[in-house]
C-alpha cells in the first residue's frame, strides 16, 4: 500500500539486514526513538502525510483532507498524542510549513 501511495519513498525492507544492524548499532540508544521524525506528503489521488521515525524507520501514514497548515496540524497532533512530541522534525519546507500558523504550532 505504501509503495502505491508513495512510489518515491524508500522502504526499510530494501535495506539489507547487515546494513540495518550496523546502522542501529551506531545509534545512541533506544531513548532516541521518536526524537527525530521525517515528514513528507504523498499525493496519488488523495493527499497523505507520511511520518517516518529516523531511528527505527517506524512509519505513520495518515490521510489528509487537504495540505493546508490546519489540516496538517490536526494530523500531527493525533500522531504526537500517540507517540509523543519529537525533538526534531525534518520536512521539505513546503507551503504548509512556512505559514505563521504552523510556526506558532511549533
C-alpha positions, 0 to 999 in steps of 0.5 A, spaced: 500 500 500 505 504 501 509 503 495 502 505 491 501 511 495 508 513 495 512 510 489 518 515 491 519 513 498 524 508 500 522 502 504 526 499 510 525 492 507 530 494 501 535 495 506 539 489 507 539 486 514 547 487 515 546 494 513 540 495 518 544 492 524 550 496 523 546 502 522 542 501 529 548 499 532 551 506 531 545 509 534 545 512 541 540 508 544 533 506 544 531 513 548 532 516 541 526 513 538 521 518 536 526 524 537 527 525 530 521 524 525 521 525 517 515 528 514 513 528 507 506 528 503 504 523 498 499 525 493 496 519 488 489 521 488 488 523 495 493 527 499 497 523 505 502 525 510 507 520 511 511 520 518 517 516 518 521 515 525 529 516 523 531 511 528 527 505 527 524 507 520 517 506 524 512 509 519 505 513 520 501 514 514 495 518 515 490 521 510 489 528 509 483 532 507 487 537 504 495 540 505 493 546 508 497 548 515 490 546 519 489 540 516 496 538 517 496 540 524 490 536 526 494 530 523 500 531 527 497 532 533 493 525 533 500 522 531 504 526 537 498 524 542 500 517 540 507 517 540 509 523 543 512 530 541 519 529 537 525 533 538 526 534 531 522 534 525 525 534 518 520 536 512 521 539 505 519 546 507 513 546 503 507 551 503 504 548 509 510 549 513 512 556 512 505 559 514 505 563 521 500 558 523 504 552 523 510 556 526 506 558 532 504 550 532 511 549 533 
